[in-house]
Amino acid sequence: MQGNKGLWEQRYAKEDDTLWGLKPVGTLVDYESLVDSNGRVLDLGMGEGRNALYFAAKGFEAEGIDISETAVDRSLVYAEEYGLAIKAEVSDLISYEVEENAYSLIILANVLNFFRDDEIEHILDKAKKGLIEGGLLYIQAFDRNDPGFEVNRQKSQQVTESTFYRPRSDSYVHFFTKNELESHFEGYQTIKASETYLLDVSHGEPHYHSTIEMFVRK
């Protein structure tokens, strides 16, 4: 995950175990066969490595970055424990330079929500340039039907129609629409584009989220 460095480091550091668990995103598992078996996989906002570890176990060259040192350290500990090789680096998505024309799959799972509109544009541009021809990009993000949208509309400062500033944590949160995300991928093949309202039991008390998933091919 990304966003305010201190905020995410605190979130990870207070957990004795994993914050999000180690189960990979289901859609990535379902469509793994579409990823070039000799290709490189990059997880932007890797957390404790749940997706990178999965692809490393499947024989892919798996890489990832996260803004939290604790999260990255844990991903490397798990990799060693499972006998896997991953490359993991502490970095933020804004300054990190994605190698161009290099990756068969780039993952942005529950990451883009925590940036301003212009930063989202910048990150997506880098991700698209990082894909090889025929490469895949996976995005999972909260949409405007998420309960958090109304909470932030009442308690946070609204910056744009879908973006809020949260003074208490000095951070931003953006809620997408499906059309908004699709507009970034004209000319790409859409493999999956769905909206789901689901119960999240991966961290904290059980709660609901409304999410968009997009899986596209360059």
C-alpha positions as CSV (number, residue, x, y, z in Angstrom):
1,M,0.0,0.0,0.0
2,Q,1.0,3.6,-0.4
3,G,0.1,7.2,0.5
4,N,1.5,9.0,3.6
5,K,4.7,7.3,4.6
6,G,4.3,7.7,8.3
7,L,0.7,6.6,8.2
8,W,1.4,3.3,6.5
9,E,4.6,2.5,8.4
10,Q,2.6,2.9,11.6
11,R,-0.2,0.7,10.3
12,Y,2.2,-2.2,9.4
13,A,4.4,-1.8,12.5
14,K,1.6,-2.2,15.0
15,E,0.7,-5.6,13.5
16,D,2.5,-8.7,15.0
17,D,1.5,-10.7,11.9
18,T,0.5,-9.5,8.4
19,L,-1.8,-6.5,7.9
20,W,-3.6,-7.9,4.8
21,G,-2.8,-11.6,5.0
22,L,-0.8,-13.6,2.4
23,K,-3.6,-14.8,0.2
24,P,-3.1,-13.4,-3.3
25,V,-5.8,-11.5,-5.2
26,G,-8.3,-14.0,-6.6
27,T,-8.4,-12.5,-10.1
28,L,-4.7,-12.7,-10.4
29,V,-4.8,-16.4,-9.5
30,D,-7.7,-16.9,-12.0
31,Y,-5.9,-15.3,-14.9
32,E,-2.3,-16.3,-14.1
33,S,-2.2,-18.5,-17.3
34,L,-2.4,-15.3,-19.4
35,V,0.9,-14.0,-18.0
36,D,4.0,-14.8,-20.1
37,S,5.7,-17.6,-18.2
38,N,9.1,-16.1,-18.9
39,G,8.0,-12.6,-18.0
40,R,8.6,-10.3,-15.1
41,V,5.9,-9.3,-12.6
42,L,5.9,-6.0,-10.7
43,D,3.7,-5.2,-7.7
44,L,3.4,-1.5,-7.0
45,G,2.4,-1.1,-3.4
46,M,3.2,-4.7,-2.6
47,G,2.5,-4.6,1.2
48,E,3.9,-7.7,2.8
49,G,4.2,-9.4,-0.6
50,R,1.1,-11.6,-0.9
51,N,1.0,-11.2,-4.8
52,A,4.7,-11.1,-5.4
53,L,5.2,-14.3,-3.3
54,Y,2.5,-16.1,-5.2
55,F,4.0,-15.3,-8.6
56,A,7.5,-16.2,-7.4
57,A,6.2,-19.5,-6.2
58,K,4.9,-20.0,-9.8
59,G,8.3,-19.5,-11.2
60,F,8.0,-15.8,-12.3
61,E,10.6,-13.2,-11.7
62,A,8.7,-11.2,-9.1
63,E,9.4,-7.7,-7.9
64,G,7.7,-5.2,-5.7
65,I,7.9,-1.9,-3.9
66,D,6.2,-0.4,-0.9
67,I,6.5,2.8,1.1
68,S,6.6,0.9,4.4
69,E,10.0,-0.5,5.4
70,T,8.2,-2.9,7.8
71,A,6.1,-4.3,5.0
72,V,9.0,-4.8,2.7
73,D,11.1,-6.4,5.4
74,R,8.3,-8.8,6.1
75,S,8.0,-9.7,2.4
76,L,11.6,-10.7,2.3
77,V,11.3,-12.7,5.5
78,Y,8.4,-14.6,4.1
79,A,10.3,-15.2,0.8
80,E,13.2,-16.7,2.7
81,E,10.9,-18.8,4.9
82,Y,9.2,-20.2,1.7
83,G,12.5,-20.6,-0.2
84,L,11.4,-18.0,-2.8
85,A,13.4,-15.3,-4.6
86,I,11.7,-11.8,-4.9
87,K,13.1,-8.3,-5.3
88,A,11.5,-5.9,-2.8
89,E,12.4,-2.3,-2.4
90,V,11.3,0.5,-0.1
91,S,10.0,3.4,-2.3
92,D,7.0,5.5,-3.0
93,L,5.0,5.3,-6.2
94,I,5.5,9.0,-7.1
95,S,9.3,9.0,-7.3
96,Y,9.8,5.3,-8.2
97,E,11.0,4.9,-11.8
98,V,9.3,1.9,-13.5
99,E,11.5,0.3,-16.1
100,E,9.9,0.9,-19.5
101,N,8.9,-2.0,-21.7
102,A,9.9,-4.5,-19.1
103,Y,7.0,-6.2,-17.4
104,S,4.5,-8.9,-18.4
105,L,2.3,-8.0,-15.5
106,I,2.0,-4.9,-13.3
107,I,-0.2,-4.9,-10.2
108,L,-1.9,-2.0,-8.5
109,A,-4.1,-3.6,-5.9
110,N,-5.8,-1.2,-3.4
111,V,-3.2,1.4,-4.0
112,L,-4.4,4.2,-6.3
113,N,-7.1,5.3,-3.9
114,F,-4.5,7.0,-1.7
115,F,-3.3,9.6,-4.1
116,R,-4.5,12.9,-5.6
117,D,-5.9,13.0,-9.1
118,D,-2.7,14.3,-10.7
119,E,-0.6,11.7,-8.9
120,I,-3.0,8.9,-10.1
121,E,-2.5,10.0,-13.7
122,H,1.3,10.0,-13.2
123,I,1.3,6.5,-11.7
124,L,-0.9,5.0,-14.4
125,D,1.3,6.6,-17.1
126,K,4.4,5.0,-15.6
127,A,2.7,1.6,-15.2
128,K,1.5,1.6,-18.8
129,K,4.9,2.5,-20.1
130,G,6.4,-0.3,-18.0
131,L,4.4,-3.0,-19.8
132,I,5.8,-5.0,-22.7
133,E,3.5,-5.2,-25.8
134,G,0.9,-7.7,-24.8
135,G,1.6,-7.1,-21.1
136,L,-1.1,-7.1,-18.5
137,L,-2.1,-4.4,-15.9
138,Y,-4.3,-5.3,-12.9
139,I,-6.1,-2.6,-10.9
140,Q,-8.3,-3.0,-7.8
141,A,-9.7,0.2,-6.2
142,F,-12.5,1.5,-4.1
143,D,-15.3,3.1,-6.0
144,R,-17.9,5.8,-5.1
145,N,-20.3,3.2,-3.7
146,D,-17.8,2.3,-1.0
147,P,-19.1,3.3,2.5
148,G,-15.9,5.3,3.0
149,F,-17.0,7.8,0.3
150,E,-19.9,9.0,2.5
151,V,-17.8,8.9,5.6
152,N,-15.1,11.1,4.0
153,R,-17.7,13.4,2.5
154,Q,-19.0,14.1,6.1
155,K,-15.6,14.2,7.9
156,S,-12.9,15.2,5.4
157,Q,-12.2,18.1,3.1
158,Q,-13.5,17.5,-0.4
159,V,-10.8,18.5,-2.9
160,T,-12.5,17.3,-6.1
161,E,-15.7,15.5,-6.8
162,S,-14.1,12.2,-5.8
163,T,-11.0,13.1,-3.8
164,F,-10.8,14.1,-0.1
165,Y,-8.1,15.4,2.1
166,R,-7.9,14.0,5.6
167,P,-6.1,16.5,7.9
168,R,-5.8,14.2,10.8
169,S,-3.5,11.8,8.9
170,D,-2.3,14.4,6.3
171,S,-3.4,12.1,3.5
172,Y,-5.7,11.9,0.5
173,V,-8.3,9.3,-0.6
174,H,-9.9,9.1,-4.0
175,F,-12.9,7.0,-5.0
176,F,-13.1,5.9,-8.6
177,T,-15.9,5.3,-11.1
178,K,-15.7,2.5,-13.6
179,N,-15.9,5.0,-16.5
180,E,-13.0,7.0,-15.0
181,L,-10.7,4.0,-14.9
182,E,-11.7,2.7,-18.3
183,S,-10.9,6.1,-19.8
184,H,-7.2,5.5,-19.1
185,F,-7.1,2.4,-21.2
186,E,-8.4,3.3,-24.7
187,G,-6.9,0.9,-27.2
188,Y,-6.2,-1.8,-24.5
189,Q,-8.0,-5.1,-24.5
190,T,-10.3,-5.4,-21.5
191,I,-10.1,-8.8,-19.9
192,K,-12.1,-8.0,-16.8
193,A,-13.9,-4.9,-15.6
194,S,-16.2,-5.5,-12.7
195,E,-17.8,-3.7,-9.7
196,T,-18.3,-5.7,-6.5
197,Y,-19.7,-5.0,-3.0
198,L,-18.0,-7.4,-0.6
199,L,-17.4,-8.3,3.0
200,D,-13.7,-7.7,3.9
201,V,-12.4,-10.0,6.7
202,S,-8.7,-9.7,5.8
203,H,-8.0,-7.1,8.5
204,G,-9.6,-5.6,11.5
205,E,-13.3,-6.1,12.2
206,P,-15.4,-7.4,9.3
207,H,-16.5,-4.5,7.1
208,Y,-17.8,-3.8,3.6
209,H,-16.1,-2.3,0.6
210,S,-17.3,-1.5,-2.9
211,T,-14.5,-2.1,-5.4
212,I,-13.7,-1.9,-9.1
213,E,-11.4,-4.5,-10.7
214,M,-9.8,-3.9,-14.1
215,F,-7.6,-6.3,-15.9
216,V,-6.3,-5.1,-19.3
217,R,-3.8,-6.1,-21.9
218,K,-1.6,-3.6,-23.7
